[in-house]
Amino acid sequence: MEISSLIQQKIKEAVKNEYGLEIEKIMTEHPENEKFGDYATNVALELAKTVKQSPMAIARSIRYRVDVKTMTFSCNGKKVPIFSNIDIAVPGFINFKLSDLWLQNVLHEASKRSSNYGSSKFGKGKRIALEHSNVNPNKAAHIGHLRNACIGQFVERVYEFLGYDVEVQYYCNDVGVQVATFSMGVAKMKDLRSCAWEATDLLPSSYDKYDHYAWDVYAKMETLIEENEDLKKRVKNGNGNHKNGGQK
């Protein structure tokens, strides 16, 4: 039985025995702070108005009826507790901490099974469009693009592992602001080459690869734009290559 389902079952039994109430739905979650354990439920808070007791008193009563020894699994022919302890916390949470033996057993089971351990059909019949990487064709690729491609492929495989039909999309953005900035840089090449901070002659013939040239032109032009309000307006208005444009 799945851990959350087991907790919910035991809580329902405890509530029925303690208060004579039948409850249909119990929420379990993973606490953000690991010091509160691996699973938690707010059932005591939900029952406070009905039972007319404080959430902490309810949590304490339910905790008393939920026995760690009754929640076990078989390991080497022995019954071993799934939880090391069950605690309560303000304002009325009941927290469950998994035992080390349970966690070790999970790793052992995973190592014995095939490579599809953990896979599911959760996403069967569902389609996902995943877009990633999208390297700008007007600049040289770098390690950051490789990182994004690796992350994108990892996300793709995780979704596929869960049964989703994944369609990976790659958007070749050759009409964006970056391309406009490069085009403006080419049009204003004289201004770029005359800058005091520019030591390299920005000519295509000076580069082994055109995308490296495009990258440098883009970077230099981006710096000029940041320093010049007129150029900022021209880029914003899509008029960066105006023949009469120039620096103030």
Buried (B, 14 or more C-beta within 10 A) or exposed (E): EEBBEBBBEBBBBBBEEBBEEEBEEBEBEEBEEEEBBBBBBBBBBBBBEEBEBBBBBBBBBBBEBBEBEEBBBEEEEEEBBBBBEBBBBEEBBBBBBBBEBBEEBEEEEEEEEEEEEEEEEEBEEEEBEBEBBBBBEBBBBEEEBEEBBEEBBEBBEEBBBBBBEBEBEEEEEEEEEBBBBBBBBBBBBEBBEEEEEBEEEBEEEEBEEEBBBBBBBBEBBBBBBEEBEEBBEBBEEEEBBEEEBBEE
